[in-house]
Amino acid sequence: MNNPSPIDWNYSGKPDALMGTGATRAEKTIAYLGGLLVPLFLVLLGVKGIVHWTWWQWIIALAIGADISAGAIANALNSCKRFYHSPIQPGEERYRLVKNPVLFSALHVYPLILWLAFDRSNWLFGLAWYTLLLFTTWAIEQFPLYLRRPAAVGMIMLVILVNVYLLQPIPGFEWMAPLLFLKIILGHAVKEEPYRPA
């Protein structure tokens, strides 16, 4: 049987840490369109009067929302999987740290930013989600490769349950933890075969 989407770990070109070096136009388009999802819903919340933020809070919310929603899709791209789960290539020396899943996760301080910018009384939201993000990223690495994807799905199920029943979200950011964990745990930390167009 002819495979219309071969697996190819090889790539070349200008390093692209956002979409993965060699991302196709279709891959980039789906990620950029995905980046509109959360911001559009946030604007809808504002129009309906559900959230009442200052102008600078809106900038923070829209920027984080765009990054998480675009990043969740971008990290699942085959080009991104290939880039982040391949050894450092010539010209990629400055990407050494972000090719480490735990260090990449550590850069995502969004729970702390939202806590400080939107509800300083809800310190548990910021500290708990940031700590859990780092811990689950490390934990995924402890599983054999063939179990990482199902383990990641299980962790995200747990995150959804904790988000709904245990940790009080900051109003307007009920989506943050599930989508951030989709982006980092399932999208970034799980190594998968990079299928390519024929």
Sine and cosine of phi, psi and omega as CSV:
sin_phi,cos_phi,sin_psi,cos_psi,sin_omega,cos_omega
0.00,0.00,0.74,-0.67,-0.01,-1.00
-0.98,0.21,0.78,-0.62,-0.01,-1.00
-1.00,-0.02,0.93,-0.36,-0.03,-1.00
-0.96,0.28,-0.21,0.98,-0.01,-1.00
-0.76,-0.65,0.99,0.14,-0.05,-1.00
-0.93,0.36,0.41,-0.91,0.10,-0.99
-1.00,0.05,0.77,-0.64,-0.02,-1.00
-0.59,-0.81,0.92,-0.39,0.01,-1.00
-1.00,0.07,-0.17,0.99,-0.05,-1.00
-0.99,0.11,0.63,-0.78,0.09,-1.00
-0.44,-0.90,0.32,-0.95,0.04,-1.00
-0.45,-0.89,0.26,-0.96,0.01,-1.00
0.86,-0.51,-0.09,-1.00,-0.01,-1.00
-0.91,0.42,0.79,-0.61,-0.01,-1.00
-0.85,0.53,0.70,-0.72,0.01,-1.00
-0.74,-0.67,0.98,-0.20,-0.04,-1.00
-0.99,0.16,-0.22,0.98,-0.02,-1.00
-0.99,0.12,-0.76,0.65,-0.07,-1.00
-0.93,-0.37,-0.21,0.98,-0.10,-1.00
0.99,-0.11,0.72,-0.69,-0.01,-1.00
-0.84,0.54,0.75,-0.66,0.02,-1.00
1.00,0.10,0.26,0.96,0.02,-1.00
-0.87,0.49,0.65,-0.76,0.01,-1.00
-0.98,0.21,0.23,-0.97,0.05,-1.00
-0.87,0.49,-0.62,0.78,0.01,-1.00
-0.91,0.42,-0.65,0.76,0.03,-1.00
-0.89,0.46,-0.72,0.70,0.00,-1.00
-0.89,0.45,-0.66,0.75,-0.02,-1.00
-0.89,0.46,-0.72,0.70,-0.04,-1.00
-0.91,0.41,-0.57,0.82,0.02,-1.00
-0.94,0.33,-0.70,0.71,0.00,-1.00
-0.90,0.43,-0.66,0.76,0.04,-1.00
-0.90,0.43,-0.62,0.79,0.05,-1.00
-0.88,0.47,-0.50,0.87,0.02,-1.00
-0.91,0.41,-0.24,0.97,0.02,-1.00
-1.00,0.07,-0.31,0.95,-0.14,-0.99
-0.85,0.52,-0.86,0.51,-0.05,-1.00
-0.91,0.41,-0.72,0.69,0.03,-1.00
-0.83,0.56,-0.63,0.78,0.02,-1.00
-0.90,0.44,-0.65,0.76,0.03,-1.00
-0.93,0.38,-0.58,0.81,0.05,-1.00
-0.90,0.43,-0.68,0.73,0.05,-1.00
-0.88,0.48,-0.65,0.76,0.04,-1.00
-0.87,0.49,-0.66,0.75,0.06,-1.00
-0.88,0.48,-0.64,0.77,0.03,-1.00
-0.92,0.39,-0.70,0.72,0.00,-1.00
-0.88,0.47,-0.61,0.79,-0.01,-1.00
-0.99,0.15,-0.04,1.00,0.03,-1.00
0.97,0.25,0.36,0.93,-0.02,-1.00
-0.99,0.16,-0.55,0.83,0.07,-1.00
-0.87,-0.49,0.54,-0.84,0.01,-1.00
-0.74,-0.67,1.00,-0.02,-0.08,-1.00
-0.92,-0.38,0.40,-0.92,0.12,-0.99
-0.97,0.25,0.18,-0.98,-0.03,-1.00
-0.88,0.48,-0.62,0.78,-0.03,-1.00
-0.96,0.28,-0.49,0.87,0.10,-1.00
-0.93,0.37,-0.60,0.80,0.06,-1.00
-0.88,0.47,-0.66,0.75,0.02,-1.00
-0.88,0.48,-0.71,0.70,0.01,-1.00
-0.89,0.46,-0.74,0.67,-0.05,-1.00
-0.88,0.47,-0.71,0.70,-0.02,-1.00
-0.93,0.37,-0.63,0.78,0.01,-1.00
-0.91,0.41,-0.72,0.70,0.01,-1.00
-0.92,0.40,-0.68,0.74,0.02,-1.00
-0.87,0.49,-0.69,0.72,0.01,-1.00
-0.91,0.42,-0.67,0.74,-0.03,-1.00
-0.92,0.40,-0.68,0.73,-0.03,-1.00
-0.93,0.36,-0.69,0.73,-0.05,-1.00
-0.95,0.30,-0.64,0.76,0.08,-1.00
-0.93,0.36,-0.65,0.76,-0.04,-1.00
-0.92,0.39,-0.56,0.83,0.03,-1.00
-0.87,0.48,-0.64,0.77,0.01,-1.00
-0.98,0.21,-0.69,0.73,-0.02,-1.00
-0.87,0.49,-0.67,0.74,-0.02,-1.00
-0.92,0.39,-0.35,0.94,0.04,-1.00
-1.00,0.02,-0.13,0.99,0.02,-1.00
-0.90,0.43,0.58,-0.82,0.05,-1.00
-0.87,0.49,-0.60,0.80,0.02,-1.00
-0.91,0.42,-0.62,0.79,0.01,-1.00
-0.95,0.33,-0.68,0.73,0.06,-1.00
-0.84,0.54,-0.70,0.71,-0.02,-1.00
-0.90,0.44,-0.69,0.72,-0.03,-1.00
-0.90,0.44,-0.75,0.67,-0.11,-0.99
-0.98,0.18,-0.33,0.94,-0.03,-1.00
-0.94,-0.35,0.34,0.94,0.11,-0.99
-0.93,-0.36,0.43,-0.90,0.06,-1.00
-0.88,0.48,0.36,-0.93,0.07,-1.00
-0.85,0.53,0.75,-0.66,0.05,-1.00
-0.97,-0.26,0.29,-0.96,0.07,-1.00
-0.82,0.58,0.75,-0.67,-0.03,-1.00
1.00,-0.05,-0.09,1.00,-0.02,-1.00
-0.95,-0.31,0.26,0.97,-0.09,-1.00
-0.83,0.55,-0.57,0.82,-0.03,-1.00
-0.97,0.26,-0.12,0.99,0.03,-1.00
-0.99,-0.14,0.12,0.99,-0.06,-1.00
-0.82,0.57,-0.72,0.70,-0.05,-1.00
-0.93,0.38,-0.65,0.76,-0.05,-1.00
-0.97,0.23,-0.21,0.98,0.11,-0.99
-0.99,0.14,-0.06,1.00,0.12,-0.99
-1.00,-0.08,0.89,-0.46,-0.11,-0.99
-0.85,0.53,-0.64,0.77,-0.04,-1.00
-0.93,0.36,-0.67,0.74,0.02,-1.00
-0.92,0.38,-0.60,0.80,0.08,-1.00
-0.87,0.49,-0.69,0.73,0.04,-1.00
-0.88,0.48,-0.65,0.76,-0.05,-1.00
-0.87,0.49,-0.44,0.90,0.03,-1.00
-0.94,0.34,-0.33,0.95,-0.09,-1.00
-1.00,0.00,0.97,0.24,-0.06,-1.00
-1.00,0.06,0.35,0.94,-0.08,-1.00
-0.82,0.57,-0.67,0.75,0.03,-1.00
-0.86,0.51,-0.59,0.81,0.01,-1.00
-0.94,0.33,-0.65,0.76,0.02,-1.00
-0.89,0.46,-0.71,0.70,-0.03,-1.00
-0.91,0.42,-0.64,0.77,0.06,-1.00
-0.86,0.51,-0.76,0.65,-0.06,-1.00
-0.94,0.34,-0.55,0.84,-0.09,-1.00
-1.00,-0.01,-0.38,0.92,-0.14,-0.99
-0.85,-0.53,-0.47,0.88,-0.03,-1.00
-0.32,-0.95,1.00,0.05,-0.07,-1.00
-0.93,0.36,-0.25,0.97,0.05,-1.00
-0.98,0.21,-0.35,0.94,-0.04,-1.00
-1.00,-0.10,0.87,0.50,-0.04,-1.00
-0.91,0.42,-0.47,0.88,-0.02,-1.00
-0.90,0.44,-0.59,0.81,0.04,-1.00
-0.83,0.56,-0.80,0.60,-0.05,-1.00
-0.92,0.39,-0.79,0.61,-0.09,-1.00
-0.94,0.35,-0.67,0.74,-0.05,-1.00
-0.92,0.40,-0.73,0.68,-0.05,-1.00
-0.93,0.37,-0.61,0.79,0.02,-1.00
-0.92,0.40,-0.70,0.72,0.01,-1.00
-0.90,0.43,-0.68,0.73,0.02,-1.00
-0.90,0.43,-0.58,0.82,0.04,-1.00
-0.88,0.47,-0.73,0.68,0.01,-1.00
-0.91,0.42,-0.69,0.72,-0.04,-1.00
-0.90,0.43,-0.72,0.70,-0.03,-1.00
-0.93,0.37,-0.54,0.84,0.08,-1.00
-0.89,0.45,-0.71,0.70,0.05,-1.00
-0.89,0.45,-0.68,0.74,-0.06,-1.00
-0.89,0.46,-0.63,0.77,0.02,-1.00
-0.84,0.53,-0.63,0.78,-0.01,-1.00
-0.91,0.42,-0.33,0.94,-0.04,-1.00
-0.99,0.13,-0.25,0.97,0.01,-1.00
-0.99,0.12,0.50,-0.87,0.18,-0.98
-0.86,0.51,0.48,-0.88,-0.10,-1.00
-0.81,0.59,-0.65,0.76,-0.08,-1.00
-0.95,0.32,-0.21,0.98,0.03,-1.00
-0.97,-0.26,-0.06,1.00,-0.11,-0.99
-0.92,0.40,-0.67,0.74,-0.01,-1.00
-0.90,0.43,-0.76,0.65,0.04,-1.00
-0.90,0.43,-0.56,0.83,0.05,-1.00
-0.91,0.42,-0.63,0.78,0.03,-1.00
-0.90,0.43,-0.66,0.75,0.03,-1.00
-0.89,0.45,-0.68,0.74,0.05,-1.00
-0.87,0.49,-0.66,0.75,0.02,-1.00
-0.91,0.42,-0.63,0.78,0.01,-1.00
-0.93,0.36,-0.60,0.80,0.10,-1.00
-0.86,0.51,-0.68,0.73,0.03,-1.00
-0.89,0.45,-0.66,0.75,0.03,-1.00
-0.87,0.50,-0.69,0.73,0.01,-1.00
-0.88,0.47,-0.69,0.72,0.00,-1.00
-0.91,0.42,-0.69,0.72,0.04,-1.00
-0.89,0.46,-0.65,0.76,-0.02,-1.00
-0.90,0.44,-0.60,0.80,-0.04,-1.00
-0.99,0.15,-0.64,0.77,-0.20,-0.98
-0.93,-0.37,-0.33,0.94,-0.12,-0.99
-0.89,-0.46,-0.71,0.70,-0.05,-1.00
-0.97,-0.23,0.84,-0.54,-0.01,-1.00
-0.94,0.34,0.92,-0.40,0.02,-1.00
-0.95,0.33,0.41,-0.91,0.15,-0.99
-0.96,0.28,0.77,-0.64,-0.04,-1.00
-0.80,0.60,0.75,-0.66,-0.05,-1.00
1.00,-0.08,-0.21,0.98,-0.04,-1.00
-0.83,-0.55,0.51,0.86,0.04,-1.00
-0.89,0.46,-0.40,0.92,-0.02,-1.00
-0.99,0.14,-0.32,0.95,-0.22,-0.98
-0.84,0.54,-0.82,0.58,-0.09,-1.00
-0.89,0.46,-0.78,0.63,0.00,-1.00
-0.86,0.52,-0.67,0.74,-0.05,-1.00
-0.96,0.29,-0.58,0.81,0.05,-1.00
-0.90,0.43,-0.65,0.76,0.01,-1.00
-0.95,0.32,-0.55,0.83,0.13,-0.99
-0.87,0.49,-0.70,0.71,-0.03,-1.00
-0.90,0.45,-0.74,0.67,-0.14,-0.99
-1.00,0.04,-0.78,0.62,-0.14,-0.99
-0.96,0.27,-0.81,0.58,-0.03,-1.00
-0.99,0.15,-0.68,0.73,-0.06,-1.00
-0.96,0.28,-0.75,0.66,-0.14,-0.99
-1.00,-0.08,-0.72,0.69,-0.19,-0.98
-0.98,0.20,-0.38,0.93,-0.05,-1.00
-1.00,0.00,0.87,-0.49,0.05,-1.00
-0.98,0.22,0.78,-0.62,0.04,-1.00
-0.68,-0.74,0.34,-0.94,-0.03,-1.00
-0.90,0.43,0.76,-0.65,0.01,-1.00
-1.00,0.07,1.00,-0.07,0.06,-1.00
-0.95,0.32,0.61,-0.79,-0.03,-1.00
-0.83,-0.56,0.45,-0.89,0.08,-1.00
-0.90,0.43,0.53,-0.85,-0.01,-1.00
-0.89,0.46,0.00,0.00,0.00,0.00
